[in-house]
Amino acid sequence: MGALPDTDVIVFYDIPSDTPSKAWSPSTWKTRYALNLKGLPYRTQWVEYPDIAALLQSFGLEPTDPGTILPYTLPAIYDPRTKRAVAESAKIAAYLDDTYPDTPAVLPKELRAFQAAFQHGFGTVVQPAVLPLFLPRTLPILTPASQPYFRRTREQMFGTKMEEICPPPQYAAQWAEIERAFGVLAGWMDDAGDGRFTMLGGAVTHTDLSVAGWLVWMRIVTGKESEEWRALEGWHGGRWKRLMDLVEPWYDYSR
């Protein structure tokens, strides 16, 4: 990696795409939203998929998902003020809250066990519904440098060619499964607070930003004006449009 950054601005490591926003990843959007919400100065350093492992290893970081096809993943940050590198969105959120307590908290200590449980539930219910349809449709928006790695690892993950993970004749059935999964999520959110649409019925937290990150990815892949996205916005009483409207002030990919 070479010399560490020597400015006092947090370096945020993200994965580029060929879309106008460049930022697309549901995982890295969680951290981008958090940095924007907290108002912390940062700059993005774009990292292609094949270079992620070497980057994190150069910081001496442990694998973010050991024992899997993708042991090293982004997001990650390097904070030159503390000379700390941190990877994985929840760990980054906790670090930012602990290190910069005068900024709005996104993952306060009393919610960290809840967030871990939510992430497990989201990964069990929502992610398996979304991935088969959206991973193949993500491949064309990636840069040429990242496409071969993305194809190889996702084909290993599903045990089949990318084109066979969810071919077009299966789209309608998979969309129905995604709607069902988001319905389960909506039920959790209804039970978590006082009926408002943030996960805890009040302040925006890492949980809200996590869901929003996945919705950003889905909106980029389908297209903001597409029939698919318009339909999704109307699911479950318009909850997902309200969530995206809520986090819109922090939808900033300019840095």
ROGUDREN-246206 format. One record per residue (C-alpha): residue number from 0; residue in three letters; z negated, y negated, x negated. Coordinates in steps of 0.001 Angstrom, whole numbers, always signed. Layout:
# residues N
(NUM, Ala, (Z, Y, X))
...
END
This chain:
# residues 255
(0, Met, (+0, +0, +0))
(1, Gly, (-563, -2356, -2919))
(2, Ala, (-3047, -5212, -3022))
(3, Leu, (-5187, -5764, +51))
(4, Pro, (-4443, -8840, +2174))
(5, Asp, (-6221, -11874, +697))
(6, Thr, (-6256, -14223, +3679))
(7, Asp, (-9139, -14702, +6112))
(8, Val, (-6982, -13548, +9029))
(9, Ile, (-7377, -10061, +10483))
(10, Val, (-4359, -7867, +9808))
(11, Phe, (-3378, -5842, +12861))
(12, Tyr, (-1187, -2806, +12217))
(13, Asp, (+1260, -2037, +15020))
(14, Ile, (+4368, +96, +15555))
(15, Pro, (+7629, -1826, +16073))
(16, Ser, (+10357, -1266, +18628))
(17, Asp, (+13783, -2789, +19185))
(18, Thr, (+12647, -4433, +22454))
(19, Pro, (+12286, -8238, +22751))
(20, Ser, (+8482, -8012, +22568))
(21, Lys, (+8630, -5591, +19601))
(22, Ala, (+5112, -4486, +20632))
(23, Trp, (+5264, -1517, +22994))
(24, Ser, (+2707, +1188, +22156))
(25, Pro, (+44, +1837, +24827))
(26, Ser, (-2519, +2573, +22121))
(27, Thr, (-1913, -520, +20023))
(28, Trp, (-1714, -2796, +23066))
(29, Lys, (-5396, -2017, +23699))
(30, Thr, (-6269, -3703, +20401))
(31, Arg, (-3724, -6506, +20762))
(32, Tyr, (-5225, -7362, +24147))
(33, Ala, (-8740, -7274, +22663))
(34, Leu, (-7836, -9566, +19756))
(35, Asn, (-6163, -12018, +22125))
(36, Leu, (-9043, -11961, +24607))
(37, Lys, (-11602, -12549, +21858))
(38, Gly, (-9535, -15391, +20410))
(39, Leu, (-9728, -14029, +16871))
(40, Pro, (-7064, -15122, +14386))
(41, Tyr, (-4839, -12257, +13325))
(42, Arg, (-1354, -11405, +12181))
(43, Thr, (+690, -8314, +12890))
(44, Gln, (+1974, -6068, +10152))
(45, Trp, (+4571, -3692, +11523))
(46, Val, (+4375, -83, +10356))
(47, Glu, (+7054, +2519, +11017))
(48, Tyr, (+5881, +5935, +12208))
(49, Pro, (+6539, +7791, +8921))
(50, Asp, (+4390, +5272, +7020))
(51, Ile, (+1249, +5366, +9179))
(52, Ala, (-518, +8236, +7403))
(53, Ala, (-68, +6726, +3938))
(54, Leu, (-1339, +3355, +5164))
(55, Leu, (-4550, +4741, +6658))
(56, Gln, (-5124, +7040, +3698))
(57, Ser, (-4746, +4058, +1335))
(58, Phe, (-7753, +2513, +3076))
(59, Gly, (-9724, +5738, +2682))
(60, Leu, (-9863, +6242, +6450))
(61, Glu, (-10452, +9648, +7985))
(62, Pro, (-7796, +11078, +10345))
(63, Thr, (-8015, +9486, +13772))
(64, Asp, (-7144, +12765, +15507))
(65, Pro, (-7835, +15559, +13016))
(66, Gly, (-6311, +18981, +13482))
(67, Thr, (-3429, +17753, +15636))
(68, Ile, (+282, +17132, +15119))
(69, Leu, (-548, +13411, +14810))
(70, Pro, (-3703, +13253, +12660))
(71, Tyr, (-3166, +9605, +11683))
(72, Thr, (-2347, +7083, +14384))
(73, Leu, (-2411, +3355, +15046))
(74, Pro, (-3886, +890, +15954))
(75, Ala, (-5735, -125, +12834))
(76, Ile, (-7004, -3410, +11464))
(77, Tyr, (-8054, -4770, +8100))
(78, Asp, (-10596, -7582, +8121))
(79, Pro, (-10548, -9458, +4790))
(80, Arg, (-13754, -11308, +5671))
(81, Thr, (-15728, -8059, +5585))
(82, Lys, (-13249, -6034, +3533))
(83, Arg, (-13322, -3376, +6251))
(84, Ala, (-10489, -1288, +7631))
(85, Val, (-10969, +312, +11049))
(86, Ala, (-8665, +2633, +13007))
(87, Glu, (-8654, +3811, +16671))
(88, Ser, (-8854, +1312, +19507))
(89, Ala, (-12411, +1995, +20733))
(90, Lys, (-13805, +1876, +17202))
(91, Ile, (-11924, -1354, +16591))
(92, Ala, (-13277, -2880, +19812))
(93, Ala, (-16849, -1912, +18868))
(94, Tyr, (-16368, -3295, +15355))
(95, Leu, (-15026, -6609, +16654))
(96, Asp, (-17904, -6956, +19130))
(97, Asp, (-20506, -6176, +16461))
(98, Thr, (-18933, -8367, +13776))
(99, Tyr, (-18038, -11351, +15971))
(100, Pro, (-20813, -11495, +18587))
(101, Asp, (-19938, -15071, +19578))
(102, Thr, (-16637, -13887, +21075))
(103, Pro, (-16311, -12253, +24524))
(104, Ala, (-17489, -8637, +24374))
(105, Val, (-14957, -5984, +25316))
(106, Leu, (-17005, -2894, +24453))
(107, Pro, (-20730, -3757, +24567))
(108, Lys, (-23094, -1082, +23306))
(109, Glu, (-24376, -169, +26749))
(110, Leu, (-20842, +769, +27842))
(111, Arg, (-19765, +2829, +24856))
(112, Ala, (-20811, +6190, +26270))
(113, Phe, (-19072, +5289, +29543))
(114, Gln, (-15905, +4340, +27668))
(115, Ala, (-15880, +7642, +25779))
(116, Ala, (-16262, +9566, +29047))
(117, Phe, (-13540, +7487, +30701))
(118, Gln, (-11158, +8076, +27803))
(119, His, (-11698, +11820, +28123))
(120, Gly, (-11005, +11685, +31855))
(121, Phe, (-7941, +9478, +31411))
(122, Gly, (-6611, +11859, +28763))
(123, Thr, (-7161, +14808, +31089))
(124, Val, (-5724, +13361, +34305))
(125, Val, (-3332, +10466, +33644))
(126, Gln, (-1831, +11055, +30212))
(127, Pro, (-490, +14576, +30963))
(128, Ala, (+1309, +13156, +34002))
(129, Val, (+2836, +10175, +32191))
(130, Leu, (+3862, +11651, +28852))
(131, Pro, (+6594, +14109, +29937))
(132, Leu, (+8574, +11366, +31664))
(133, Phe, (+7898, +8466, +29309))
(134, Leu, (+8013, +9966, +25822))
(135, Pro, (+11708, +10934, +26032))
(136, Arg, (+12572, +7549, +27529))
(137, Thr, (+10710, +5809, +24697))
(138, Leu, (+12836, +7308, +21935))
(139, Pro, (+15822, +4925, +22427))
(140, Ile, (+13664, +1775, +22191))
(141, Leu, (+12213, +2692, +18796))
(142, Thr, (+13677, +1512, +15518))
(143, Pro, (+16049, +3826, +13633))
(144, Ala, (+13367, +4275, +10952))
(145, Ser, (+10894, +5730, +13461))
(146, Gln, (+13129, +7716, +15798))
(147, Pro, (+13452, +10932, +13718))
(148, Tyr, (+9664, +11169, +13209))
(149, Phe, (+8979, +10465, +16877))
(150, Arg, (+11491, +13089, +17996))
(151, Arg, (+10228, +15758, +15568))
(152, Thr, (+6528, +15346, +16372))
(153, Arg, (+6962, +15103, +20144))
(154, Glu, (+9228, +18136, +20197))
(155, Gln, (+6514, +19990, +18273))
(156, Met, (+3986, +18756, +20825))
(157, Phe, (+5965, +20078, +23817))
(158, Gly, (+7660, +23036, +22134))
(159, Thr, (+11114, +22015, +23317))
(160, Lys, (+13922, +19563, +22661))
(161, Met, (+13232, +15981, +23711))
(162, Glu, (+15996, +16118, +26317))
(163, Glu, (+14365, +19144, +27964))
(164, Ile, (+10836, +17743, +28281))
(165, Cys, (+11690, +16032, +31561))
(166, Pro, (+15421, +16006, +32312))
(167, Pro, (+16705, +13574, +34969))
(168, Pro, (+16653, +16085, +37859))
(169, Gln, (+12871, +16313, +37383))
(170, Tyr, (+12246, +12538, +37434))
(171, Ala, (+11332, +12292, +41108))
(172, Ala, (+8811, +15123, +40942))
(173, Gln, (+7253, +13718, +37774))
(174, Trp, (+6978, +10249, +39315))
(175, Ala, (+5140, +11806, +42242))
(176, Glu, (+2745, +13468, +39792))
(177, Ile, (+2171, +10137, +38021))
(178, Glu, (+1414, +8438, +41334))
(179, Arg, (-1040, +11202, +42188))
(180, Ala, (-2778, +10861, +38803))
(181, Phe, (-3076, +7096, +39153))
(182, Gly, (-4537, +7710, +42592))
(183, Val, (-7328, +9708, +40967))
(184, Leu, (-7862, +6824, +38534))
(185, Ala, (-7955, +4344, +41412))
(186, Gly, (-10674, +6433, +43022))
(187, Trp, (-12766, +6267, +39865))
(188, Met, (-12345, +2513, +39743))
(189, Asp, (-13364, +2135, +43390))
(190, Asp, (-16522, +4110, +42689))
(191, Ala, (-17366, +2264, +39454))
(192, Gly, (-18182, -1159, +40858))
(193, Asp, (-18162, -3334, +43927))
(194, Gly, (-14570, -2770, +45020))
(195, Arg, (-12916, -5309, +42758))
(196, Phe, (-10171, -4087, +40507))
(197, Thr, (-11787, -4222, +37078))
(198, Met, (-13312, -967, +36006))
(199, Leu, (-16841, -2344, +36240))
(200, Gly, (-16324, -4801, +39087))
(201, Gly, (-16713, -7850, +36854))
(202, Ala, (-15842, -8814, +33288))
(203, Val, (-12775, -7342, +31623))
(204, Thr, (-13695, -4498, +29274))
(205, His, (-11961, -2141, +26888))
(206, Thr, (-11505, +252, +29796))
(207, Asp, (-9369, -2267, +31693))
(208, Leu, (-7414, -3069, +28543))
(209, Ser, (-6813, +646, +27965))
(210, Val, (-5242, +1097, +31403))
(211, Ala, (-3272, -2132, +30978))
(212, Gly, (-1926, -903, +27647))
(213, Trp, (-437, +2153, +29319))
(214, Leu, (+990, +36, +32111))
(215, Val, (+2633, -2311, +29573))
(216, Trp, (+4340, +680, +27970))
(217, Met, (+5532, +1940, +31352))
(218, Arg, (+6827, -1519, +32293))
(219, Ile, (+8735, -1874, +29025))
(220, Val, (+10357, +1554, +29371))
(221, Thr, (+11322, +1199, +33041))
(222, Gly, (+12157, -2526, +32945))
(223, Lys, (+10151, -5238, +34667))
(224, Glu, (+12741, -5672, +37425))
(225, Ser, (+13409, -1981, +37973))
(226, Glu, (+12818, -218, +41272))
(227, Glu, (+10490, +2161, +39464))
(228, Trp, (+8217, -603, +38220))
(229, Arg, (+8255, -2435, +41555))
(230, Ala, (+7197, +766, +43269))
(231, Leu, (+4386, +1348, +40770))
(232, Glu, (+3084, -2190, +41300))
(233, Gly, (+2664, -1395, +44980))
(234, Trp, (+784, +1863, +44521))
(235, His, (-2806, +2058, +45808))
(236, Gly, (-2821, -1280, +47549))
(237, Gly, (-1236, -3180, +44676))
(238, Arg, (-4127, -2420, +42340))
(239, Trp, (-1978, -2089, +39232))
(240, Lys, (-183, -5380, +39783))
(241, Arg, (-3559, -7062, +40180))
(242, Leu, (-4772, -5517, +36945))
(243, Met, (-1674, -6714, +35085))
(244, Asp, (-2069, -10187, +36577))
(245, Leu, (-5692, -10167, +35431))
(246, Val, (-4840, -9465, +31798))
(247, Glu, (-1715, -11662, +31742))
(248, Pro, (-3514, -14514, +29864))
(249, Trp, (-3884, -12145, +26904))
(250, Tyr, (-359, -10730, +27020))
(251, Asp, (+631, -12383, +23729))
(252, Tyr, (+2854, -10626, +21214))
(253, Ser, (+3865, -13720, +19228))
(254, Arg, (+1635, -13146, +16203))
END
